[in-house]
Amino acid sequence: MEPSSTTLLKFSDLLEANTFPIRNQNVVLFEESYAQNDVIIDHVYKTEFFGLMLVEAGESYYSVGDYRYEIKKNDILFVVPGEVFKVHFVSKDFSAKYLCFNIQMISDAGFNYRSNDIIKSFSTHPSYIIKNERIFYRKLQSAIAELAFLNDARNDVFYANEMIWHLFSLIMYTIEEFFRQSNSKTIATSREETITTNFYLLVQSHYNIHHDVQFYADKLFISRKHLSKVIKKTMGIIPKDIIHQVLLIEAKILLKNRLTTIGSVAELLNFKDPFTFSKFFKKQTGMSPKDYKEEELF
């Protein structure tokens, strides 16, 4: 059940916030920086549209349901209607480009919402993020920039509407091509997908107590070696990396609270002592928790 204080992010609000006339009212493209960001930290939001976010600089931490994530420069985030999320942190150097669209745009471009693999791919992963795929990122970045130019009614382009639909379709097919090539490299069985999903759920529930892979393997009734093999195949990283990612995101969120101490964060995340926590944090980030707390990122 969604909290009563949930704010619905409407597509109509994006249209109203646009500062110049646009040709196609079913697609909105814009840039956003930390200074322009009016998101309330730790507030619950829900989207009613599809979208892509291309992170150009900085970092942000957010959660979707029980999952917590970090996005950084060169990451691509997919947004789907009905997704409920909270933003926990946005760095001061954060900037991103957005492509947001509604179901009507999908229909106008000739896609079937229910059967199209591209649209379904947006929601096949718990908050789909593509990390550090530079070539794919630049392809989308270039196409989105061109689409933004065409959709700006101040620019005189004779076949603008036709070109908008064509370019939007090109973006969708570029995404599908990336998904298909990625899937052809490692095709996971349904059992492996189940293991991956259940592993994520377990980590989200127990990361602050259990940091060892063996605990999660035991919970899943499989060997540690098999769990590592499955996660490596489905996610491209090892289970310990996922546990560390979740721990690190939570640690950063806790450290940004000026009322918390390094010792209290170490205790909350079940590290043996502050020294062990500091060693972990520095290994993951290159800086000590003390330096991170003092850095003016928030």
Secondary structure by P-SEA (a helix, b strand, c coil): ccccccccccaaaaaaacccccccccccccccccccccccccbbbbbcccbbbbbcccbbbbbcccccccccccbbbbbbccbbbbbccccccccbbbbbbcaaaaaaacccccccccccccccccccccccaaaaaaaaaaaaaaaaaaacccccccaaaaaaaaaaaaaaaaaaaaaaaaaaaccccaaaaaaaaaaaaaaaacccccccaaaaaaaacccaaaaaaaaaaaccccaaaaaaaaaaaaaaaaaacccccaaaaaaaaccccaaaaaaaaaaaccccaaaaaacccc
